[in-house]
Amino acid sequence: MDVCLSSTQQSGSLGGGLRTPGGWLEADKKGTLQEDGSRGPPRGSNKEEPSLHSLQTFVPTNYSSYTQENYLYAGKEIIIQESIECYGAVVWPGATALCQYLEEHTEELNLQDAKVLEIGAGPGLVSIVASILGAQVTATDLPDVLGNLQYNLLRNTLKCTAHLPEVKELVWGEDLEQNFPKSTFYYDYVLASDVVYDHYFLDKLLTTMVYLCQPGTVLLWANKFRFSTDYKFLSKFKETFETTLLAEFPESSVKLFKGTLKWE
Ligand SMILES: C[S@@+](CC[C@H](N)C(=O)[O-])C[C@H]1O[C@@H](n2cnc3c(N)ncnc32)[C@H](O)[C@@H]1O
């Protein structure tokens, strides 16, 4: 088993340390960022270098209590700081199902250097695993969970992944063209786990999924199916995406779908 913070191969690695729970690290402010450019050219057509942008600071997430959960994927121990005070600070069953799938199908998915964006990343387990498996990852969520997300990403990928993952705010259906212009941002994969449950933003979620997918983009969506709203969303999803059921996890009621946008 391998652990992070041990090698020095990372593009855009940091020389500074991590801070306290829910907090963020200071290293970029001290100018210790290095861009060694040692890896090959980026896949896809994104013109921005994600490792630099991942170093924006986010307001530290301020939960009153935290727990730490340990996971093992891709031969690495991953430690996730969680808090039961927020949906977005807990690892959901869709995330572990999707991580298992990514781990078992890495070569087939051709994840090395792939451009990957996760929506509703929460505490970040899926983004961390995709990053460990070699992808160039952008993890997104609502503003109030980004501090904890970034903490977990850095803690588990710093100096042990080829590409340092980026963290960005992405509120479903809001300012997509402004923040993710299609001419600049192309993704090989859009990942989503347990983003569908009984909430008011399902239409905006679908709009966001559609927006982020361009020709060639594959959406991998894992979800625990609980409510009638989940199945209604799936029906709408199938109207919009060519949909394949890739895996089922009966013990957790999770289904994993692959979607590619239907082009008329
Ligand atoms: C149930 S959690 C799943 C978290 C993580 N993907 C997992 O499976 O462990 C749902 C996630 O969607 C995010 N979310 C909810 N509504 C959102 C919205 N309108 N825009 C962006 N993210 C949203 C939440 O902050 C949360 O991180």
The ligand as an SDF file (V2000), in Angstrom:
LIG
                    3D

 27 29  0  0  0  0  0  0  0  0999 V2000
  -25.2730   13.7440   -1.5470 C   0  0  0  0  0  0  0  0  0  0  0  0
  -23.9080   14.7620   -1.7480 S   0  0  0  0  0  0  0  0  0  0  0  0
  -22.7920   13.7230   -2.6790 C   0  0  0  0  0  0  0  0  0  0  0  0
  -21.3640   14.1020   -2.4630 C   0  0  0  0  0  0  0  0  0  0  0  0
  -20.3460   13.2130   -3.2030 C   0  0  0  0  0  0  0  0  0  0  0  0
  -20.5340   13.3000   -4.6340 N   0  0  0  0  0  0  0  0  0  0  0  0
  -20.4400   11.7830   -2.7670 C   0  0  0  0  0  0  0  0  0  0  0  0
  -21.0680   10.9900   -3.4780 O   0  0  0  0  0  0  0  0  0  0  0  0
  -19.8860   11.4660   -1.7150 O   0  0  0  0  0  0  0  0  0  0  0  0
  -24.4910   15.9100   -2.9920 C   0  0  0  0  0  0  0  0  0  0  0  0
  -23.4760   16.9540   -3.3900 C   0  0  0  0  0  0  0  0  0  0  0  0
  -24.0650   17.8110   -4.3510 O   0  0  0  0  0  0  0  0  0  0  0  0
  -23.7950   19.1560   -3.9890 C   0  0  0  0  0  0  0  0  0  0  0  0
  -24.8800   20.0410   -4.4640 N   0  0  0  0  0  0  0  0  0  0  0  0
  -26.1550   20.0590   -4.0400 C   0  0  0  0  0  0  0  0  0  0  0  0
  -26.8590   21.0010   -4.6800 N   0  0  0  0  0  0  0  0  0  0  0  0
  -25.9880   21.6010   -5.5260 C   0  0  0  0  0  0  0  0  0  0  0  0
  -26.1130   22.6810   -6.4570 C   0  0  0  0  0  0  0  0  0  0  0  0
  -27.2670   23.3160   -6.6240 N   0  0  0  0  0  0  0  0  0  0  0  0
  -25.0250   23.0420   -7.1600 N   0  0  0  0  0  0  0  0  0  0  0  0
  -23.8350   22.4020   -6.9830 C   0  0  0  0  0  0  0  0  0  0  0  0
  -23.6620   21.3700   -6.1170 N   0  0  0  0  0  0  0  0  0  0  0  0
  -24.7230   20.9800   -5.3880 C   0  0  0  0  0  0  0  0  0  0  0  0
  -23.7280   19.1390   -2.4830 C   0  0  0  0  0  0  0  0  0  0  0  0
  -23.0020   20.2190   -1.9440 O   0  0  0  0  0  0  0  0  0  0  0  0
  -23.0530   17.7940   -2.2340 C   0  0  0  0  0  0  0  0  0  0  0  0
  -21.6580   17.9050   -2.2170 O   0  0  0  0  0  0  0  0  0  0  0  0
  1  2  1  0
  2  3  1  0
  2 10  1  0
  3  4  1  0
  4  5  1  0
  5  6  1  0
  5  7  1  0
  7  8  2  0
  7  9  1  0
 10 11  1  0
 11 12  1  0
 11 26  1  0
 12 13  1  0
 13 14  1  0
 13 24  1  0
 14 15  1  0
 14 23  1  0
 15 16  2  0
 16 17  1  0
 17 18  1  0
 17 23  2  0
 18 19  1  0
 18 20  2  0
 20 21  1  0
 21 22  2  0
 22 23  1  0
 24 25  1  0
 24 26  1  0
 26 27  1  0
M  CHG  2   2   1   9  -1
M  END
$$$$
